[in-house]
Amino acid sequence: AVPAEVEDLFVDPIRISGASRYDTNKAFNDYALESGLIEDPSLLFIATGTNYPDALSGSAAASLFPSPIVLTAPKPTAASKAQVLEYESEESFYFILGGEYAVSNDTLTKLFAN
């Protein structure tokens, strides 16, 4: 969380939050899509939400397209699954950030299950 004394340094900051990091991730991606910060949700970056380096590293690449990063847990949350379903199209392409230990094939199977 950002302390109030730091937040006070900014003019009209926008605070985006959720009940969990996965809900916050979805709230941010929804905001970014609605405001035009994300232009191509069919190009999706997927990273573990249990640790930050893969998502942090991938954020630079995602910003170039500009496309969303979806965080997932080993047992994907409803927020993560909703984003994958919402952004899915015939043109969808997925970048999985991190190795099998970070985002396992089992996690991906659960994430993409209906």
N, C-alpha and C positions, 0 to 999 in steps of 0.2 A: 504494500500500500504506500501511497505517496503522502508524507506528512503534510499537514495543513500549511506549515511555514514554507514548504517548498512549493506547494500548489499556489500559494499567494503570490509567488514570483511571476506567474503567468497571467496574461489578460484573457479572460473568458475561456478557461480550459474546458475541454470536453472530457467528462469522466464516463468511461464505459466499463461496466462490471457485470458479473453474474454470480450465481451461487457457488460455482467452481471454476477452475481455470478453463475447463472445456465449455462451460456456459459463457464465460467472458470471451473466449475465442470466437464462439458463434455470434455473440453480440457485436464484437468488433467487425467480423466479416460481413454481417448484415448491414452495419452502418457504412462500411467501406463500399459495399456494392450499391447501396442506395445513394451515396454521395458521389459516386463516380471514381472513387479511389481504386476500385477493382473494376477492370474492364473485361476480363476474360475468365469467368468462373469455370469454364470447361477445362482449363488447364489448372490442375489442382496439385498443390504440394501437400504431402502428408508427413507428419512428424510425430514422434512420441511427445506426450504431454507430461511424462514423468521426469523429464530432464530437459534442459534448455539448449545445449549446444547445437544440436541438429537443426532445430527450428530457427535459432538465431543465425546460423550460417546460411540456411536456405532462404531467409527473409530477403537477403540482397538479390538473389536470383528471382524470387517471386515478384519483387518490386519492379523488375525490368519488364515483365510481361504485361501489365500488372495483374497478378492472380492471387487467390487466397492460399493461406496455409491453414490446414485443418489439423488440430492436435487430437491425438487419440491415446487412450489408455489401453493396456493389454486386453481388457474387456471393454470395448468401445461404449462410450456413453451415448445417451439419446441425442445430445447436442451434436456430437461428432457424426453419428449416423445420419441425422437430419441434413447436415450440410452436404455430405456425399450424395445423398439422394436428390437434394435440391439443385445441386450444381451439375449433376450428371446429364450428359447429352450424347448424341451419336458421335460428336467430335471430341469427347473427353479424352484427355491425356493426363497421366498421373506420374508425378515425381515422388518417389518414396525416399525420404531423407533419413539416412542412417542405415545400418546393416540389420541383419536378421535379429540380432539381440535387441535393437532399439524398437523396430516395428516388425514383428514376426509375421510369417505367412498366415499363421492361425489368427492373429489380430486382424490382418487384412481380410481374411475370409469372413470374420465376424462383422467387420466394418461395412463390407459391401453386401451382407445378407439382408434380405427384405424382412 
